[in-house]
Amino acid sequence: MALKSGDKWYCKVTHYENGRVVTRRIYSVAIQATDGRLYTLAEKKLPDSISLFTGESHSGEHMAEVLMNPKPRYRFWEFHDEWPSGRDLLHVTIGMATVLLAEIVFVTIRIILGA
């Protein structure tokens, strides 16, 4: 839950970099998802605080770390919504046809060789 000062909601951002600490108030956060969509958090939707840790990790290469909420846990009962799709059924059909064709070829070869 965001912090409130007067009538404004804000989030406390603390930036740690190589021993230096800077704390600021921010009033909105723009987040770009991996699919390209842009989300903006403002007012009561802001978290109460964000901590950023940066510094040199090794060999002069800079490192930044931002930890967000992980993806939700996979639930088995939601599996039926995604599977089987038409593509999955097509692959099963092609696989069964391939195995059947291979069986026919091997039986034919066995008959021809008289084994």
C-alpha positions in Angstrom: 0.0 0.0 0.0 1.3 3.4 -1.0 2.4 6.0 1.6 0.4 9.2 2.0 1.6 12.7 2.7 -1.1 15.3 2.8 -3.4 14.4 -0.1 -0.7 12.8 -2.3 0.2 9.1 -2.5 3.8 8.2 -3.0 6.3 5.3 -3.0 9.7 5.5 -1.2 12.5 4.5 -3.5 15.9 3.7 -1.9 18.8 3.4 -4.3 22.0 1.7 -3.0 25.1 2.1 -5.1 28.6 1.2 -4.0 28.0 2.3 -0.4 26.0 5.4 -1.3 22.3 5.6 -0.4 19.8 7.9 -2.0 16.1 7.9 -1.0 13.4 9.6 -3.1 9.6 9.8 -3.3 8.0 8.8 -6.6 4.4 9.4 -7.5 4.0 7.0 -10.4 5.8 4.0 -11.8 5.8 2.8 -15.5 6.4 -0.9 -16.0 6.9 -2.5 -19.4 5.9 -6.2 -19.5 7.8 -8.8 -21.5 5.0 -8.7 -24.2 5.5 -4.9 -24.7 2.5 -3.7 -22.8 3.0 -0.6 -20.6 1.5 -0.5 -17.1 1.4 2.6 -14.9 1.0 2.5 -11.2 -0.1 5.6 -9.4 -1.7 6.7 -6.1 -3.0 3.8 -4.0 -1.7 1.2 -6.5 1.9 2.0 -5.7 3.9 -0.2 -3.3 5.1 1.3 -0.1 8.7 1.1 -1.0 11.2 0.0 -3.7 14.8 -0.8 -3.1 17.4 -0.8 -5.9 20.8 -2.2 -5.4 23.5 -1.5 -8.0 27.3 -1.6 -8.1 30.2 -3.3 -9.6 29.8 -7.1 -9.7 33.3 -8.0 -11.0 36.0 -6.9 -13.4 34.6 -3.3 -13.7 31.3 -4.6 -15.2 28.3 -2.8 -13.6 25.4 -4.8 -12.2 21.8 -3.7 -11.4 19.2 -5.9 -9.7 15.4 -5.3 -9.5 13.4 -7.9 -7.8 9.7 -8.1 -8.7 6.9 -10.5 -7.8 7.4 -13.9 -9.3 5.0 -15.5 -11.8 2.0 -17.2 -10.2 2.4 -20.8 -9.3 1.3 -23.2 -12.1 -2.0 -24.9 -11.2 -2.6 -28.4 -12.7 -6.4 -27.9 -12.9 -5.9 -25.0 -15.3 -4.0 -27.3 -17.7 -7.2 -28.2 -19.6 -7.6 -24.7 -20.9 -4.3 -24.9 -22.9 -4.2 -28.6 -24.0 -4.9 -30.3 -26.3 -4.9 -27.7 -28.9 -5.3 -28.4 -32.6 -1.6 -28.4 -33.1 -1.1 -31.0 -30.4 -3.7 -33.3 -32.0 -2.1 -32.9 -35.4 1.3 -33.9 -34.0 -0.2 -37.0 -32.3 -2.0 -38.0 -35.6 1.2 -37.5 -37.6 3.2 -39.5 -35.0 0.7 -42.4 -35.0 0.6 -42.5 -38.8 4.4 -42.6 -38.9 4.6 -45.5 -36.5 1.9 -47.4 -38.4 3.7 -46.8 -41.7 7.0 -48.0 -40.2 5.2 -51.1 -38.9 3.8 -51.9 -42.3 7.2 -51.4 -44.0 8.9 -53.8 -41.5 6.2 -56.5 -41.8 6.4 -56.3 -45.6 10.2 -56.6 -45.6 9.9 -59.6 -43.2 7.3 -61.3 -45.5 9.5 -60.7 -48.6 12.6 -62.1 -47.0 10.6 -65.1 -45.7 11.6 -64.8 -42.1 
